[in-house]
Amino acid sequence: MAFAGPLSSEDGKTTVGSLLVMEFSNRADVDAWLEDEPFTKAGVYEKPIIHVFNNGWQQKVGFPPA
C-alpha cells in the first residue's frame, strides 16, 4: 500500500469514502484481495470502485523500493 485515507466532503467534516492506493500485478489479484479484505467482508465499503493509475511522477523518497 502506497498510501490511504478518508475522502471528505468540501466542508472537511463528512467522510464520503476512502482512498487506497495499492499496487497489484493484475485485476485477478485485486479481486482476490478484495474478497479477503476485512472491511469489504464486514460491509463497510458499500461499493469498491477500482481505477487503473499510472504514476507519472515517481516519488524519490519516502517509500521502500518496489
Buried (B, 14 or more C-beta within 10 A) or exposed (E): EEEEEEEEEEEEEEEEEEEBEEEEEEEEEBEEEBEEBEEEEEEEBEEBEEEEEEEEEEEEEEEEEE
